[in-house]
Amino acid sequence: MGIKMAAATVLHDVAAACLRPPLSLPRTTAKEPRLRPGLAFPHLYGVSQIKEQCSKWQWKGRYSINYFVSSSSSTNPALLLVHGFGASIPHWRRNIDTLAQDYTVYAIDLLGFGASDKPQGFSYSMEAWAELILDFLNEVVQKPTVLIGNSVGSLACVIAASESSQNLVRGIVLLNCAGGMNNKAIVDDWRIKLLLPLLWLVDFLLKQRRIATAVFERAKQRDNLRNILLSVYGNKESVDDELVEIINGPANDEGALDAFVSIITGPPGPNPVQLMPRINLPVLVLWGDQDPFTPIDGPVGKYFSSLPSKSSNVSLYMLEGVGHCPHDDKPDLVHQKLLPWLAQVTAS
C-alpha cells in the first residue's frame, strides 16, 4: 500500500470510529411552545441572496473577513451567527429569514473558512476566533448581541462571552457545542482515548505536504462530503446538493488546505467545562440527540446536560432525531425553542 493510500485509510478509520452513534441518548419531555403562524417551515433565504448581501471587514487591518447583515429596523439586540468546522455563512440559510423578522441578523465567516481570508502560515486557534468575534462586535455591530454558534462556533462564542469585559454580549445559544478545535481536547472520553495514538499519527502524516494534499483532495470530493454529511444529519433530506456545495466551494480556495491542516493538528484550545462557570449571561443549549461527533453521552454532552440543575441561567433542550448541525438539520425544531427564548432574553 502506498503512503498516500495509507494516510487516506488512516483518516477513513478515524472518521468511522468518531462517527459511531452514541449508545443511549435521553429524550426531552418538555412541552413544546407554539410557533407563530408560518414559522413551522421556514422560508429558505437563498444562498445567492446571502452571498450578494455580504460585505467585507478588515480585521486587525490585515485580514478580510466576510460577513452578512440583514436589513432590519429592529431595536432588539442583534444576533450573530457563527458556523462550525468546514461551514460558512450560507449554512444558516434555513434560519436567517425567520430570525430577521424580529432581529438584525449578522453572520460571519471565521478566518480560514467561507469567503474570509485563509492566510498562509496563520496558526489557527479557538482563542483567535473568539478574539475575532469580540472585535467584530466592537467595530461592526456596536450594540448588545446574542451569540448563536454551532460546534466549534459555539465554543468560540463561549470563549468570547467569558472574556468580554463590556456589555456587548447579551446571551449565547449553543448548538451541539464542541469540546475543542479538534478531538484531542476530549481526552477523558474512552472513545478518544482509544483513538488518541491514531490521532497523533494523523497529525504527523498531515504535516507532510504531499500526504496532506492527497487526504484533503479526497476529503473534499462531493461524494465523500455527502456521505459524511449523511452520517451526521438526522434528517437525510436536508443533505442536498446545495449543502454539499456550501461545504465544497470554499475548500477549493487558496489557503484552504493550510487552514485544514492547522486546525486538525493544532492545539484544541480551552475546554467549555472550564469556561462556563465564568458566564452569568442567559444561555440556551440545544442538542441533537443523534450527534455522532459530540454525543450527549460523551464528556461534553454530559457536562452540558448537568448544567441546568446547577445554573439558573442555563436552559437545555434535547432535539429528537437531530444530528450535529440542528439549525440546518431540522430548523423548525430549533426555532420552536429559540424564538421564545430570544423573546424573553431580549425583553429583559
N, C-alpha and C positions, 0 to 999 in steps of 0.2 A: 504494500500500500504506500503510495507517495505521501510526502509530508503535507501537501495541501489537502489531500483527501483525509488524512489522519486528523488534521485540525478541524476540518468541517465535521467529521464524525464525532469528535470530542464535543464540539458545540451542540451538535444534534442530541447527543446523550445527555448533556447538561440540561438542555431545554426540555427534553422529555421528562427528566426527573423533576424539574421545577414545576412543570405543568401538570403533575399528577394531582387530581382533585383531592380536596380535603376529605377526611373520613366521616366526620359528623359536624353538622352546622346547625345552630339554633335558628328558630324562626321567630319573627316578631308577632306578637298578638295584639299590638296596639291598634286602636280604632283608626281607620283611615279617614283623614279630613276630606271634605268635599272640595273639588276643584271648581273654580269659576267656569261658567259655560264656555265651551270652545277650547279649553286648555288641556283636555284629556289626550288629544293627539296633536302635539304642537306643530305648527307650520315650519317647514324647513327653510331656514334662512340660507339661500343658495350660496354655494362655495364661491362662485364667480362674483356674486354681490359682496360677499365678505371681503374678498381679495381687492375688489375695486374700492372699497371703503377703508382700506388700511392706509396707515401713514408710517413715516419713519421718524425715529427719535435717536439722537446721538447720546449714547451712554458714555460718560467719562470723556467725552469729546473724541472718542476713538472708534466705538463700535456702533454700527447701525442696527437698531432694534425695531422690528416690525410690530405694529400694534393696531388694533381695531377699536373704534369707539362708535357706539350707536348714537343717532341723532335723537336727543330727548331733552325736554324742558323740565324734567322731573327735579323736584327739590329734595328727593330722598337721597340717602347716601349712595354712592356709586358702588358698582360691583366690578371686581377684577377677576377674570377667569384665567387660570394658569394650568396649562396642559401637562400631560405626563410624558414619559420617555418615548421618544420617536414620533410624538404627535405635534400638533401646531394649532393655530387659531381655528381653522375650519373644523377641527374635531368637536367644536361647540356649536356646530351648525343646527343641531336639533334643539338648542336651548336659547340661543340669542334672541330670537323673535319673541318668545314667551316672556323672558326676563326684561326685555326692552320696553314692554308695555307700561311698566311702572318704575323702571330704574334706568339710569345711564349706565350702559354696559361697556366696559373695557375688556379687551382680551390681549394677551401679549405672547409673542414667540420668544421663549427663553433663548439666550445666547447659545448658538450651536444647533438650533432647531428651526424648522419652518423657513421663513424668509428673512430671519435675522442673520447677522454675520456669523461665520464659522471660522474665527481667526486661527491661522496656523500657529501651533505651539502653545495655545492657551491651555492652562491647566484647569479643567472644569471641576467645579465643586459645588456642593449644596450651599455653602456659605456665599459663594459668588452669586448664585441665582437669587438667594434671599436679599443680598445687597442690591441687586438689580431691581427687585420688586420694590424695595423701600425707596430707592432713588426715583423710580417711576412714579410712585405715589406722591413724592415730594415735588417733583419737577413737572409732571404732566397732569395727573388727576387733581391734586391740590384740594381735596375735600375728603371727609370721612368715607372710608371704603370698606366693604365686606369682601374678604378674600375667599375665592372659591377655587379649590385645586383638586386635581386628580393624580393619584400615585405619587411620583416624585414632586409633582407640582404642589400636592398637598403638603408634603414635608417642607418644601421651600416656603410655603405660607406659614407653617408652624414656626419655622426659624425666624422669618420676618416679623411675625407677631410677637415673638418672645424678645426680640431685640429692639422693637420700635419704642422710642422714647417720647414720641409725640402721640397725639390723639387721631392719627390718620387711619388706624385700623379699628374698625367698628365691631368686627366679628369675623370668624373664619368658618368655612364649610369644607369638610374633608371627605373626599370621595375615595374610599379604599386607600388610605394613606400608606405610603411606602415606609419601610424601616430605615432606608438609606439610599444612597445614589446607586448602589448595586447590592447584590445578595450577600456580600461579605459582611454586611452590617448585622445580619441576623445569625450570629454565631451560636446562640443558645437554642436554636431550632434544630432538633435532631436530624431533620432532612438536610439542612445546610451543613451540619457537622459532617455528615456522611459525604457530602459533595465538596467540602472545603478544599481537600487536596486537588480535586479536579478543577475547581475554580481558579486556584493558583496556577495550575498548568495552563489553563486557558489564558490567564493574564500573560504568562510568559510567551505563549505562542502568538498572542495578538500583538505583542511588542516587536515581532518580526514582520517587517513591512509586507513582504510577499505573502505571508500567511494571512495577515490581517486583510489584505486586499481580496484574497480568494474567499475568505469567510464572509466578508461584508458583501461582496458581489452576489454570493449565494443567498445570504440572508435577505437581501432586498428584492429578490425576484418575486414577481407578483404572486405566483402560485404559492411560494413559501410564506409570503406575508399573509395571504388569505388563510392558509392553514393555521398559522399562529393565531390570527385574529379569531378564527372559528373556535379555537381551543380556549380562548379567554373571554368570549362573549357567551352569555346565557341565551340571548335572543339571536339565533343564527341569521335571521332575516336582516338584522342590522349590518351584517358584514356584506356590503355591496361593493360594486366597482369603485364608487366614489370614495368610500373609506379606504380601500386599498391604495388609491391614487393619492389621498391625503398623506398617507404614510410614505409611499414610494417616491413621490415627487421631490421633496427636499433632500432625500437620501442620495440624489444624483448631483447635488450641488458640490462645488469645490469646498473642501474642508469638512465635508460630512463624515468621511472615513476617520479623519483625525479626531473629530468630536466623539464618534462612536468608541474608538479605542480608549481615549482619555476617560470617558465616563465609565466604561466597563472595568478598566484596570485601575482607576483612581481610588482615593480614599472614600469610604462610604459616607463620611460626614456625621453630624450629630444625630443621635437617636431620639425619636419623639418621646420615648419614655422619660428621658432626662429633661425635655423641654416643656412638656405640657403642664407640669406643676407651676411653671412661671407665668402661665397665661390665665388671666382672670376675665377675659372677654367672653361673650357668648360663643359657644362652639356647637356646631351641628355636625355629627358624624353619620354618614350614610355608607353602608357596607353591603356590597353584593355578596350573597351567600354562596355563590358558585365561583368565587375568585380563586384561581389556582396559584397566582403569584403571591398574594398576601392573604392567605386563608384565615378565616376568623378563628380557627383553632390553632393558629401559629402564635408566636410570642407577641407580635404587634397587634394582631387581631384580638387576642385575649386581653391585652392591656386596655385597648380602647373599649372593649365590652365591659370592663370593670369600672370605667371612669364615671358613668352617670351616678353610680351608687356612692361615689366618693366626692364628686364635684358637682355642685348645683348648677354651674354654668354650662355643663355639657349635656347634650341630648344625643341619643344614638338610636338609629333605626336600621334593622336588617331589611334588605330588599330581596325578596324571594325570586329565584330564577334569574339572578343578575350576576354578571361576571366582574371583571377588573375595572371596567370603564362604565359605571352606571349611567352617567349623563348621556351617553351615546347608545348604550345597550338598550335600556328601557327608560327613556327620558320622562315618560308620563309618571312613572313611579317616583322618580327624583323630584319632579315638580310638585307632586302631591305632598311631599314632606318639606320641600324647600320653600315654596311660596308662603305658607302660613308662618313658618319660622322667620323668614325675612320680614314679613309684615309686622310681626311682634318686635323684632330687634330694631328695625328702623323707626318704629313708632315711639320707642322709649327714649 
